[in-house]
C-alpha cells in the first residue's frame, strides 16, 4: 500500500514565480521533512530532520524582508 503525501508551498513564496519551496507536512511523523523546489519538482527532494526544519522556518521568519 502506498501513501501519497501532499506538497505544500511555503507561505513565503510569492506568486511571481521566484524562489518557491514546497514541503510535505504529513511526512513529518516519519522523522523526515521532504523539501523540494516547486519550479522543478522532478529535480529531487531533500529530506531533513524535523528539528532542522523548525530551525530553518524560525530563521526564515526572523530574516524575512
C-alpha positions in Angstrom: 0.0 0.0 0.0 1.5 3.4 -0.9 0.9 6.6 0.9 0.5 9.8 -1.0 1.7 13.0 0.7 0.6 16.4 -0.4 3.1 19.0 -1.2 2.5 22.4 0.4 4.1 25.6 -1.0 5.8 27.9 1.5 3.7 30.9 2.6 6.9 33.0 2.0 6.8 32.0 -1.7 5.5 34.8 -3.9 3.1 34.5 -6.8 5.6 35.9 -9.3 7.3 32.5 -9.8 10.5 33.4 -7.9 12.0 31.4 -5.1 9.5 28.7 -4.3 9.8 26.0 -1.7 7.4 23.1 -1.1 7.4 20.6 1.8 5.3 17.6 3.0 3.8 18.3 6.4 2.1 14.9 6.5 5.5 13.1 6.3 7.0 14.8 9.4 5.8 11.9 11.7 8.1 9.6 9.7 11.1 11.5 11.1 11.9 13.4 7.9 10.6 16.5 6.2 10.8 16.3 2.4 11.6 19.6 0.8 11.8 20.5 -3.0 11.9 23.3 -5.4 8.4 23.9 -6.7 9.7 25.2 -10.1 11.4 21.9 -10.8 9.7 19.2 -8.7 11.3 16.3 -10.6 14.9 17.6 -9.9 14.9 15.8 -6.5 13.9 16.1 -2.9 15.9 17.0 0.2 14.8 15.3 3.4 15.8 17.0 6.7 15.0 16.1 10.3 12.0 17.9 11.9 14.2 19.8 14.3 16.4 21.2 11.5 13.2 22.1 9.5 11.9 24.0 12.6 15.1 25.9 12.9 15.1 26.8 9.2 11.5 28.1 9.5 12.3 30.2 12.5 15.4 31.6 10.8 13.3 32.5 7.7 10.7 34.2 9.8 13.3 36.2 11.7 15.0 37.3 8.4 12.1 37.9 6.1 12.0 41.1 4.1 
